[in-house]
Amino acid sequence: MTPPSPAPGPLTVAPATRAEWELVRSWAAEEGWNPGRADADAFFAQDPAGFFLGRLDGEPVSAVSVVTYGEAYAFLGFYLVRPELRGQGLGIATWRAGLSHAGGRTVGLDGVPAQQDNYRRSGFATAYRSARYVGEVPPPERPVTGVVPADRVDPALLAAYDSACHHADRPRFLSAWLTTPGHRALARVADGRVTGYGVVRPCQDEARVGPLFADGPADAAALLDALAGAARDFGARSVAVDVPDTNPAAARIAEERGLIPTFETARMYTGPVRPVARERVFGVTTLELG
């Protein structure tokens, strides 16, 4: 008779390396989250100690990221457990170990509907909702004007614009996000002043736009059209953008271009956050890092 297999040892949770995180990216792709092909370089640039793997007998089975921004804010993402091992408490153990990295910071996350009650029980409250709009943006009838590659703009000006739209300064992330190979970063400029910027990047499926920050609908529309054109240049026919319901004009712009909402998330926080210029946020940067 074949002896029974030994029970697995206890779960251990430890920081993950950049190379190990490629496995988690593949898990996210299996879940249909459409991860960016080169996101991790910029993610790790912000906080290389903020990525965690849970292991049973040395085998990776769970993950979470809790990336810190300054002394007051952190963001949780990549909360994953291998499907065949769910319901055994591995996820919550990984969650708790990762959250300890945030210390006393307010933590944000973007939660799918099925998990939002669990997040509320962990102290998160809903601030707003976002919908992912997906589709093929047709070329504009007229050439897009006033949009230039972001590397032609003073980095300090882009950093200041970004800081007005995010709950914490993030210069390390921003520098990497704008220059990651494959990412296309564009800025809208009028009379020498930055009136918006955005990034599009190749992903597992359709290209993802994020962030899409702009002074108003005209700037946002011009940027979205230009970013969709950049996506076509690297072979992506469709784009996806996560649109917050705090800016109704953002959804109108997406719908006018034929994009359709596919799924919804809720932005949730454990405490107060620095205010942002919500009217400028036409597309969330990422659901993984906020």
Secondary structure as UniProt FT lines:
FT   STRAND          12..15
FT   TURN            18..20
FT   HELIX           21..30
FT   TURN            31..32
FT   TURN            37..38
FT   HELIX           39..46
FT   TURN            48..49
FT   STRAND          51..56
FT   TURN            57..58
FT   STRAND          59..69
FT   TURN            70..72
FT   STRAND          73..81
FT   HELIX           83..85
FT   TURN            86..87
FT   HELIX           90..99
FT   HELIX           100..102
FT   TURN            103..104
FT   STRAND          106..111
FT   HELIX           113..115
FT   HELIX           116..121
FT   TURN            122..123
FT   STRAND          125..135
FT   STRAND          147..149
FT   HELIX           150..152
FT   HELIX           155..165
FT   HELIX           171..179
FT   TURN            181..182
FT   STRAND          184..190
FT   TURN            191..192
FT   STRAND          193..201
FT   STRAND          207..214
FT   HELIX           217..233
FT   TURN            234..235
FT   STRAND          239..244
FT   TURN            245..246
FT   HELIX           248..256
FT   TURN            257..258
FT   STRAND          260..269
FT   HELIX           278..280
FT   STRAND          281..283
FT   TURN            287..289
//
